[in-house]
Amino acid sequence: MMRQKISSNGPTLSRFALGHMTVFEDEMGASADRIKEKVDTCLETGITTMDHADIYGNYLAEEAFGKFLKANPSYRDQIEIVTKCGICLLSDERPSHTIKHYRYDKTHIKASVEKSLTNLATENIDLLLFHRPSPMLDPLILSQACEELKAEGKVNFFGVSNFTSSQFNMLSKFVDLHTNQIQASPLYLDHFLNGEFDLALENQFSPMLWSPLARGRFFKPQTEQESRLVGCLTDLSKKYDCPLDVLIYSWLLSHPSKPHIILGTNKIERIKSSSLALKISWDIQDWFAVWTASIGQEVP
Ligand SMILES: NC(=O)c1ccc[n+]([C@@H]2O[C@H](COP(=O)([O-])OP(=O)(O)OC[C@H]3O[C@@H](n4cnc5c(N)ncnc54)[C@H](OP(=O)(O)O)[C@@H]3O)[C@@H](O)[C@H]2O)c1
């Protein structure tokens, strides 16, 4: 099934989300028409969730998407918007920043959301994620900001990204958190091993996975681990009769936490074929063949 509730009382999102971090790397440009073409492809494929962050595209990606939404307002009801706040980049778009840092005081969170709403040309955000944990995050202050944003109708649901289990558990005592957006791919297994996937199972939410294709490293392998994995996945892609990217998505999707995957591709054909991954059912030994190829040895 393409759409599911991300947690028992959370928003319904599609199992694939289109990521907008690299919208300006699209060879076809980032015009409203080009973004519409990609969103149309998503909707035809059943993908309804759009993943943003205030900082993407040097703070300009949300605005590019907003231009598309402004020109096509009827799309707002057909999609869910996820965006993030908390990272403050050194950028000519933010001249007051003198060092890269994180900010979770109420003033910053609320101002960041206001900017996202204006840039995205929307009245509310479906899911707001706190982008990275900060040693200076005060959960009481953050929860006040969340309550106000919810009461004002500006944000429907909250979650986090890149939080450890203990950071998630701490914050969830103050704010109703519906997901943790984390890095995962056959080339990056850390969160399978350090408790982040366990946290999702324990709390019965689905994690959102970023860089599922390790930023394209499967397609130009350089390290031994990459070559081993590409060899194994190429063999399996023949058996499962699908392209490498689809096979990798399906390997991740088959985890019991029922993850959501964030697509990083800007290619229409690759967006279209991604959903084939939902149809693949993994043989457990094949699943472990990929794991084994990644860690470079038999499981203990
Ligand atoms: N929460 C966080 O901290 C965080 C961090 C990073 C990213 N994210 C989110 O996750 C999204 C995805 O991340 P990502 O961009 O790193 O995703 P990714 O899927 O790991 O990498 C995308 C890259 O792989 C290439 N690619 C895809 N399929 C390919 C194929 N069949 N052959 C060759 N190259 C291929 C794409 O190029 P083409 O465009 O040419 O297909 C693109 O350059 C982002 O847009 C963002 O929304 C979140």
The ligand as a MOL file (V3000), in Angstrom:
LIG
                    3D

  0  0  0     0  0            999 V3000
M  V30 BEGIN CTAB
M  V30 COUNTS 48 52 0 0 0
M  V30 BEGIN ATOM
M  V30 1 N 16.7210 14.8530 7.3430 0
M  V30 2 C 17.9190 14.9820 6.8660 0
M  V30 3 O 18.8950 15.2860 7.5950 0
M  V30 4 C 18.1550 14.7450 5.4050 0
M  V30 5 C 19.4750 14.7060 4.9070 0
M  V30 6 C 19.6560 14.4790 3.5400 0
M  V30 7 C 18.5360 14.3180 2.7040 0
M  V30 8 N 17.2790 14.3960 3.2240 0 CHG=1
M  V30 9 C 16.0770 14.2300 2.3530 0
M  V30 10 O 16.2360 13.0270 1.6270 0
M  V30 11 C 16.0800 13.2990 0.2310 0
M  V30 12 C 16.8680 12.2850 -0.5630 0
M  V30 13 O 18.2480 12.3460 -0.2300 0
M  V30 14 P 19.3650 12.0640 -1.3260 0
M  V30 15 O 19.2720 13.0910 -2.3980 0
M  V30 16 O 20.6560 11.9030 -0.6150 0 CHG=-1
M  V30 17 O 18.8100 10.6600 -1.9360 0
M  V30 18 P 19.4940 9.4470 -2.6830 0
M  V30 19 O 18.3660 8.7190 -3.3410 0
M  V30 20 O 20.3770 8.6800 -1.7830 0
M  V30 21 O 20.4370 10.0910 -3.8010 0
M  V30 22 C 19.9420 10.7790 -4.9100 0
M  V30 23 C 21.0330 10.8180 -5.9580 0
M  V30 24 O 21.1500 9.5060 -6.5570 0
M  V30 25 C 21.0730 9.6530 -7.9710 0
M  V30 26 N 20.3850 8.4840 -8.5390 0
M  V30 27 C 19.1750 7.9930 -8.2380 0
M  V30 28 N 18.8870 6.9080 -8.9860 0
M  V30 29 C 19.9290 6.7300 -9.7970 0
M  V30 30 C 20.2200 5.7810 -10.8160 0
M  V30 31 N 19.3560 4.8120 -11.1210 0
M  V30 32 N 21.4110 5.8840 -11.4570 0
M  V30 33 C 22.2780 6.8700 -11.1490 0
M  V30 34 N 22.0580 7.8060 -10.1730 0
M  V30 35 C 20.8780 7.7350 -9.5240 0
M  V30 36 C 20.2260 10.9020 -8.1920 0
M  V30 37 O 20.5000 11.4470 -9.4700 0
M  V30 38 P 19.2720 11.7250 -10.5120 0
M  V30 39 O 18.5820 12.9510 -10.0430 0
M  V30 40 O 20.0290 11.9130 -11.7950 0
M  V30 41 O 18.4150 10.5020 -10.5350 0
M  V30 42 C 20.7160 11.7980 -7.0660 0
M  V30 43 O 21.9030 12.4660 -7.4260 0
M  V30 44 C 16.5050 14.7610 0.0770 0
M  V30 45 O 15.9640 15.3870 -1.0770 0
M  V30 46 C 15.9190 15.3520 1.3350 0
M  V30 47 O 14.5390 15.6210 1.1430 0
M  V30 48 C 17.0780 14.5900 4.5490 0
M  V30 END ATOM
M  V30 BEGIN BOND
M  V30 1 1 1 2
M  V30 2 2 2 3
M  V30 3 1 2 4
M  V30 4 1 4 5
M  V30 5 2 4 48
M  V30 6 2 5 6
M  V30 7 1 6 7
M  V30 8 2 7 8
M  V30 9 1 8 9
M  V30 10 1 8 48
M  V30 11 1 9 10
M  V30 12 1 9 46
M  V30 13 1 10 11
M  V30 14 1 11 12
M  V30 15 1 11 44
M  V30 16 1 12 13
M  V30 17 1 13 14
M  V30 18 2 14 15
M  V30 19 1 14 16
M  V30 20 1 14 17
M  V30 21 1 17 18
M  V30 22 2 18 19
M  V30 23 1 18 20
M  V30 24 1 18 21
M  V30 25 1 21 22
M  V30 26 1 22 23
M  V30 27 1 23 24
M  V30 28 1 23 42
M  V30 29 1 24 25
M  V30 30 1 25 26
M  V30 31 1 25 36
M  V30 32 1 26 27
M  V30 33 1 26 35
M  V30 34 2 27 28
M  V30 35 1 28 29
M  V30 36 1 29 30
M  V30 37 2 29 35
M  V30 38 1 30 31
M  V30 39 2 30 32
M  V30 40 1 32 33
M  V30 41 2 33 34
M  V30 42 1 34 35
M  V30 43 1 36 37
M  V30 44 1 36 42
M  V30 45 1 37 38
M  V30 46 2 38 39
M  V30 47 1 38 40
M  V30 48 1 38 41
M  V30 49 1 42 43
M  V30 50 1 44 45
M  V30 51 1 44 46
M  V30 52 1 46 47
M  V30 END BOND
M  V30 END CTAB
M  END
